[in-house]
Amino acid sequence: MRKSRYSDSQIMAILKQNEDGAKVPDPCRENGMSAPMFYKWCSKFGGMDASLMKRLRELEEENK
C-alpha cells in the first residue's frame, strides 16, 4: 500500500479547520488536495482523535 502523503496530525488539522467553520474548498486548496479526498477522510476519521486514528491504522496493517 502506498504511504500517505499526509501524516495523521496533518489530517486531523485539516479536518479540524472544517469543524471550526472553514468551507471545504479552503483547506483543500491550502493543502493541495481534492475535495473527494477530504470527504473520504471525513467519513473515515471524522470524530476521532489522534490516538484512535493511530489505532485504526495499526488494525488495518494487521489485517493485511
SVG drawing of the C-alpha trace seen along z (x, -y; Angstrom):
<svg xmlns="http://www.w3.org/2000/svg" viewBox="-19 -29 24 39">
<polyline fill="none" stroke="black" stroke-width="0.4" points="0.0,0.0 1.2,-3.5 2.3,-5.6 0.1,-8.6 1.3,-12.0 -0.2,-13.4 0.6,-12.5 -2.1,-11.7 -1.6,-15.0 -1.9,-16.9 -5.1,-15.0 -6.6,-15.9 -5.6,-19.6 -7.3,-19.7 -10.5,-18.1 -10.4,-20.5 -10.3,-23.5 -13.6,-22.4 -15.1,-21.8 -14.1,-25.3 -16.2,-26.8 -13.9,-26.8 -15.6,-25.8 -14.3,-22.6 -12.5,-24.2 -10.4,-26.4 -8.4,-23.7 -8.3,-21.6 -6.7,-24.5 -4.2,-25.3 -3.0,-21.7 -3.1,-20.8 -5.7,-18.1 -9.0,-17.3 -12.5,-17.7 -13.3,-13.9 -10.2,-13.1 -11.4,-15.4 -14.8,-13.8 -13.2,-10.3 -11.2,-11.4 -14.3,-12.8 -16.1,-9.5 -13.2,-7.5 -11.7,-9.7 -14.5,-12.1 -14.9,-12.4 -11.6,-10.6 -8.7,-12.0 -5.1,-11.2 -4.8,-8.1 -7.9,-6.5 -6.6,-7.2 -3.3,-5.6 -5.0,-2.5 -7.2,-2.2 -4.2,-2.3 -2.5,0.4 -5.5,2.6 -5.6,2.1 -2.0,3.2 -2.7,6.3 -5.5,7.4 -3.3,7.3"/>
</svg>
